[in-house]
Amino acid sequence: MSFTLLLFLGAVNLSSALALDRHFHSEHRSVLGFWASTSSVFSVYAENGTLKAKVVAMKNPRLDIKNPKQELRDEPIVGMQVLSHYAFANGKWRGRIYNPKTGKTYRSSMRIDEEGNLRLKAQIAFFSKTKTFLPVSACTDGIVDMLEGSNLETICLRNKAAEFNS
């Protein structure tokens, strides 16, 4: 094989790897951030090449009383890690999610929908349930109420100030 051909194949390989890396990181970033349901706020972040999610605020904070591990039932849900084994495949993030309401862990996937909301689908056998989470930056009244008293309430205060000044 000539040196020129080897150089060309190396360049093609490198550009393909860089394109894949850019795609991975753009998808990676799109799900990162703070997301809210009607009852909780959680943070999705990257750690050691995978996604993690931690509950950061709740409408009605409580303990993890349904946890299958007896020794964890006295732990608060706020601060809890709920995602595991998350990797990007086929246009979605896939892994496992722990649901403190049931004390069970489910196969799951997540993606950003057309409106910029996080769509999280949990599955067990042939059944699935999809839940939509708003970005915390939407600052709905429910989100503001959950963030009140946390170190995250400034997110909505900054947004309100920006709206007021524009």
C-alpha positions as CSV (number, residue, x, y, z in Angstrom):
1,M,0.0,0.0,0.0
2,S,1.4,3.4,-0.9
3,F,2.1,6.1,1.6
4,T,-0.5,8.4,-0.1
5,L,-3.2,5.8,0.2
6,L,-2.4,5.2,3.8
7,L,-2.5,8.9,4.5
8,F,-5.8,9.3,2.7
9,L,-7.4,6.4,4.6
10,G,-6.1,7.8,7.9
11,A,-7.6,11.2,7.0
12,V,-11.0,9.6,6.1
13,N,-10.9,7.6,9.4
14,L,-10.1,10.7,11.4
15,S,-12.8,12.9,9.8
16,S,-15.4,10.1,10.3
17,A,-14.3,9.8,14.0
18,L,-14.5,13.6,14.4
19,A,-18.0,13.8,12.8
20,L,-19.2,11.0,15.1
21,D,-17.6,12.7,18.1
22,R,-19.4,16.0,17.2
23,H,-22.7,14.2,16.8
24,F,-22.2,12.4,20.1
25,H,-21.4,15.6,21.9
26,S,-24.3,17.6,20.4
27,E,-26.8,14.9,21.4
28,H,-25.0,14.5,24.8
29,R,-25.4,18.2,25.5
30,S,-29.0,18.4,24.3
31,V,-30.3,16.3,27.3
32,L,-28.0,17.9,29.8
33,G,-29.6,20.4,32.2
34,F,-32.4,20.8,34.7
35,W,-35.8,19.2,33.9
36,A,-39.1,19.3,35.8
37,S,-42.2,17.3,36.1
38,T,-45.3,18.4,38.2
39,S,-43.7,16.9,41.3
40,S,-39.9,17.1,41.0
41,V,-36.9,18.7,39.4
42,F,-33.8,16.7,38.4
43,S,-30.4,17.5,36.8
44,V,-29.1,15.4,34.0
45,Y,-25.3,15.6,33.7
46,A,-22.4,13.7,32.1
47,E,-19.9,11.7,34.3
48,N,-17.3,9.3,33.1
49,G,-18.8,8.9,29.6
50,T,-22.3,8.2,30.7
51,L,-25.3,10.2,31.8
52,K,-26.4,10.6,35.4
53,A,-29.5,12.3,36.9
54,K,-30.0,13.5,40.4
55,V,-33.2,14.7,42.0
56,V,-32.6,18.3,43.1
57,A,-36.0,19.5,44.3
58,M,-39.5,18.0,45.0
59,K,-42.9,19.5,45.6
60,N,-43.3,17.2,48.6
61,P,-39.9,15.9,49.7
62,R,-39.9,12.5,51.2
63,L,-37.8,9.4,52.0
64,D,-37.2,6.5,49.6
65,I,-39.6,4.2,51.6
66,K,-40.2,1.9,48.6
67,N,-36.5,1.1,48.0
68,P,-36.0,-2.7,47.8
69,K,-32.9,-2.3,50.0
70,Q,-34.1,-1.9,53.5
71,E,-31.0,0.1,54.5
72,L,-31.8,2.8,51.9
73,R,-35.4,3.5,52.9
74,D,-34.5,6.3,55.3
75,E,-32.6,8.2,52.6
76,P,-34.2,11.3,51.1
77,I,-35.2,11.3,47.5
78,V,-33.7,14.8,47.0
79,G,-30.1,14.2,46.2
80,M,-30.7,10.6,44.9
81,Q,-29.1,9.3,41.7
82,V,-31.8,7.8,39.5
83,L,-30.1,6.9,36.2
84,S,-27.6,4.1,35.5
85,H,-25.9,2.5,32.5
86,Y,-26.9,5.3,30.1
87,A,-25.3,5.2,26.6
88,F,-26.2,6.9,23.3
89,A,-27.5,4.5,20.6
90,N,-29.9,4.8,17.6
91,G,-30.7,8.5,18.2
92,K,-31.6,8.1,21.8
93,W,-30.0,7.8,25.2
94,R,-30.7,4.4,26.7
95,G,-30.1,2.9,30.1
96,R,-32.0,2.3,33.4
97,I,-34.0,4.6,35.6
98,Y,-35.0,4.1,39.3
99,N,-38.5,5.2,40.2
100,P,-38.8,6.0,43.9
101,K,-42.6,5.9,43.7
102,T,-42.5,2.2,43.0
103,G,-39.0,1.2,44.3
104,K,-38.3,-0.4,40.9
105,T,-35.7,0.1,38.2
106,Y,-36.8,0.1,34.5
107,R,-35.2,0.0,31.1
108,S,-35.5,3.5,29.7
109,S,-34.6,5.9,27.0
110,M,-34.7,9.7,26.6
111,R,-34.5,12.3,23.9
112,I,-35.4,15.9,23.2
113,D,-38.7,16.4,21.3
114,E,-39.4,19.1,18.7
115,E,-40.6,21.6,21.4
116,G,-37.3,21.2,23.4
117,N,-38.8,19.1,26.2
118,L,-37.2,15.9,27.5
119,R,-39.2,12.7,26.7
120,L,-38.3,9.8,29.0
121,K,-39.8,6.4,28.2
122,A,-39.7,3.7,30.9
123,Q,-40.3,0.0,29.8
124,I,-41.1,-3.2,31.4
125,A,-41.6,-6.3,29.2
126,F,-43.9,-5.1,26.3
127,F,-45.3,-2.1,28.2
128,S,-44.0,1.4,28.3
129,K,-44.8,4.8,29.6
130,T,-43.5,8.1,28.3
131,K,-43.3,11.2,30.4
132,T,-42.5,14.7,29.2
133,F,-40.3,17.0,31.3
134,L,-40.1,20.7,30.8
135,P,-36.8,22.5,30.9
136,V,-36.5,24.3,34.3
137,S,-35.8,27.5,32.4
138,A,-39.5,27.5,31.4
139,C,-40.1,28.7,35.0
140,T,-43.7,27.7,35.3
141,D,-45.4,28.5,38.6
142,G,-45.0,24.8,39.7
143,I,-41.3,24.9,38.9
144,V,-40.8,28.1,40.8
145,D,-42.6,26.7,43.8
146,M,-40.4,23.5,43.8
147,L,-37.2,25.6,43.5
148,E,-38.2,28.0,46.3
149,G,-35.7,27.7,49.1
150,S,-33.2,25.7,47.1
151,N,-30.0,27.1,45.7
152,L,-31.6,26.8,42.2
153,E,-34.3,29.3,42.6
154,T,-32.1,32.0,41.0
155,I,-32.5,30.2,37.6
156,C,-36.1,31.6,37.4
157,L,-35.2,34.9,39.0
158,R,-32.5,35.5,36.3
159,N,-35.1,34.6,33.6
160,K,-37.7,37.0,35.1
161,A,-35.1,39.8,35.3
162,A,-34.1,39.2,31.7
163,E,-37.7,39.3,30.6
164,F,-38.3,42.5,32.6
165,N,-35.2,44.2,31.1
166,S,-36.0,43.4,27.5
